[in-house]
């Protein structure tokens, strides 16, 4: 049966490209304007699954995704996808590259293409957009001369690619997570990841060390940790943690039990197969 997917849009984003790696031709892919709207599509039943970016190897975390998973109505991660990120400079057909005076793109893309921009268009104005695909789509309005986005965006909007693979880091990778309503947990594969949102009562000396000691005691390896404010008041933080292993593994289960003793709250964000890179 076809699946209805929500993804961070518009059409032509890297998120769409990642989703097409795992979706079937008959599935319905629906673009949403931002991460919150994408995940809300799962919460309100508009879609069955959602794909959103969570981490880039160059730019780091996608804070909005972390916050939505930790604070919003409960959702769980059921899978992850990694995608090499390659940027292209594109224009409307017939545009002379010498006439490019403004370039639109997402801030993360701009920061990953600074060397190319500085060398080739040092005087161009940079226009920030909500996504690289939105920048590509916006070219149709002729409000700027060029955009930096993925090659799929150029294809979707019939744009001409002036230069390919213009990123400073040729090995840049983005990790995306598949999100669903809480339910059946994917079975252990032997190569899994467990994600948690760990809330401390109030920031104090040694709070992070106490958490890390629980993982160390059970010999559970961490692959990701990020602190985020709860939004309540200064001094109130939680940690988003990814660890190797599955919740059904004894070491991971014992770690979760140990964290519950020292933390104000724990939100289980899922156990799922690690992406094959």
N, C-alpha and C positions, 0 to 999 in steps of 0.2 A: 504494500500500500504506500502511495506517495507520502512524503513527509513535508510539512510546511515549516520552513526555516526563516527566522529573522536574522538579519545581519546588518552591520554598520555600513550604511550607504553614503552617497547614492551609488548607482551602478558604476562599476569600474574601480572600486576601492580594492586595496590589497586583501581586505577581509572577504570580498566576493571571490577573489582569485583563490584564496585558501579554502573557502567553502566548496568551490567547484571541484576540489581535489577529493572530497568525500561524499558529495551529494550525487543522487542519481538523476538522469535526464528528466524523469517524470516528476521529480520533486519541485515544489514551489518555493522560490527564493524571493523574500520580500525585504526591500531596503528600508532602513529607518535612519532618521537624521542624526541621532547621537546614541551613545552607549545606554543612557537611561531609557530612552524610548525603545531601544532594541530589547533590553531585558524586561521591560514592562510588558512587551508583547507576549512574553512567556507567562508572566504573573497574571495577566488578565485573560489568558487563553486564546489570544489571536493566533499564536504559533506554538508548535510543539518543542522546537529547539531554537537556540540562538547561538551565533558565533560572534565573538567580540575579541579585539586585541587585548593582551594583558601585559606584554613585555617585549621590548626591543633590545637587541644586543648592543646597540649603540646609545640609544636615548634613554634606556631604562624602563621603568614601569609606566603603565597607563593608569594613573591615579583614579580616574573616574570608574574604571572597571573594578579596581580593588574596593573602593568605597561602596559601590552598589552591591557587591557580593557580601560585604561584611555587615552593612547597616540596613539595607532594604529588606523587604519580605523574603524569606529564605528561598534560595536557589542552590543548586549543586552543579559542580563541574563533572561531566561524564566523559570528557575526552579532550585532547589537545592536538593542535596542528602547528607545525613550524613551516615558515615560508621565507625563502631568500628574498630580500627586498632590493629591487632594481628600479632606479628612477630614470625617466626620460624627459627631455625638454620638448614640448610640443606647441604647435601654433595652428591657426586656421590655415587651410590650403592657400598658397599664394603669398603668404607673409614673408617678407624679406628679413632674414635673421638680423641684418644690420639695423633694422628699425625697431628692435625690441627695446622698449624703455621701461617696461614693468612686467614682473613675473609673479604669478599667483601660485600659492601652494600651501600645504599644511606646515606649521612651524617645525615639526619633527623632520619633515622632508628638507626644508630649507637648511636646517642645521647640518644635515648629512650631505649636502651638496655645496657647501660654502666655498670649497676650493675651486670647483668648476665655475660657480657664479662670479667669484672674485677675479678669476682669470679671463673669463669671456664676456661678462656683463657687469663690470664693477660699478657702473653708474645706474644700473636698473633699480627701480623701486620694487621692494618685495611686499606683496599683498598677502596677508594671512587669511587662510580659508579654513573652514571646519574639517575638510578632508582634501586629499589630493584629487579625488574624483570630482568633488565640487569645484575645484579650481579648473579642471579640464572642461567640465560642463559649462562653467561660466565664460569660457572663451567664446561661446556662441553668442553672448550678449555684446561682444566687442568692447568690454570695459577695460581690458588690458591686452597686451600683445602675445604673451606666452604663459605657459603653465608647466609645472613640474609634477608629474604623476606617473602611474604605471602604464605600460604599453597597452594593457587591456582597456584603459580609459580612452586612449587615443583611438582604438578600434571602435569602441562604443559610440564615440561622438564624431567619428570621421575626421580626425585631426591628423596633421602631418607631424611626424617625429623629426625634430631637428638634430637631436643627439641622444644616443642610448647609453645606459649604464654610466650615469654621470655622478654617482655617489662617491664620496671620499673613501668609504670603507666597502670594498668589494665583497666582503664576507658577512655583511649585515643580515640579520635574521630576525623576524618577528614571530613571537609565539601567540597563538590564538587559543581560546578555550571554548568548548561546546558546553552550553548551559541548558539545564532543564529544571522542571519542578522536582522537589525531593520525591524520591521513589526508590525503585530498584537500583542498587549499586552495581556497576559493572564487575564481573567476576575477576578475581586475581589472575594476572598473566605471568607473574614472576619479574616483570619490569614495569612497576607501577609508581604512581605519585599520589600522595595524600595532601590535601590542602586544608588549612585551618585558619580561622580568625580567632586570635587569642586576646582576651580582654583582661587587663590588669585593673585592680580596684582603683589605684591612683599611683602615679609615677613615684618611685622611690629608689634609693640607691640599691643596686643589685637586682632590680626587677627583671631585666633581660637575662642576667646571669642565672637567675633561678629557673627561668624557662629553658635556657640552653642546657642546664645541668640535667634536666629531666630527659631530654633527647640523648645526651651523652651517656647517661646511666643505662639507657636501654639500647645503646649503640645504633641509634637511628640517625642517618645522615641527612642534613638539611641541604636543600638545593636552592632555596630562596627565602629571604626574610626581609620584610619591609614594615616600618612603623608608620602608622597613620593616626591623626587625631580623631577622636570620636565625634567631635563637633559640639560636645556638651560644655566644656570649659577647659582653660589651660591646665595642663597636667594630666589630662585624661587621654590615654592612648590605647591603641590595640595594635597587634602585630599580625600581618598576613604571612603565613609560613607554609612553604612547600617542603615535604620530606619524602625521601625514598621509601617505598613500601606501600602496602595496602592495609586498610583498616582491619581486615581479617587476619593480618599477620600479627602474631603475639607481641612482637616488639613494638609495633605501632599502637596496638590496642592498649598495652601497658603504659605507653607514653601518654596517650590521651587520658587515661585514668589518673596518672600522676599530675598532669596539668590541671585537671579539675580540682585537685586538692589546693593548689596555690593560686589559681586564677579566679577572677570574678565570674567569667563566663567563657565558654568555648563554643564557637560555631563551626560545625563540620561542613566543609565546603566540597567534599567529594574525594573518592579514591577512583583512579582511572588510569588507563595505560599511558605510559610515556610515549611521546611522539618519536618516530624513527627519523633521524636526521640524515 
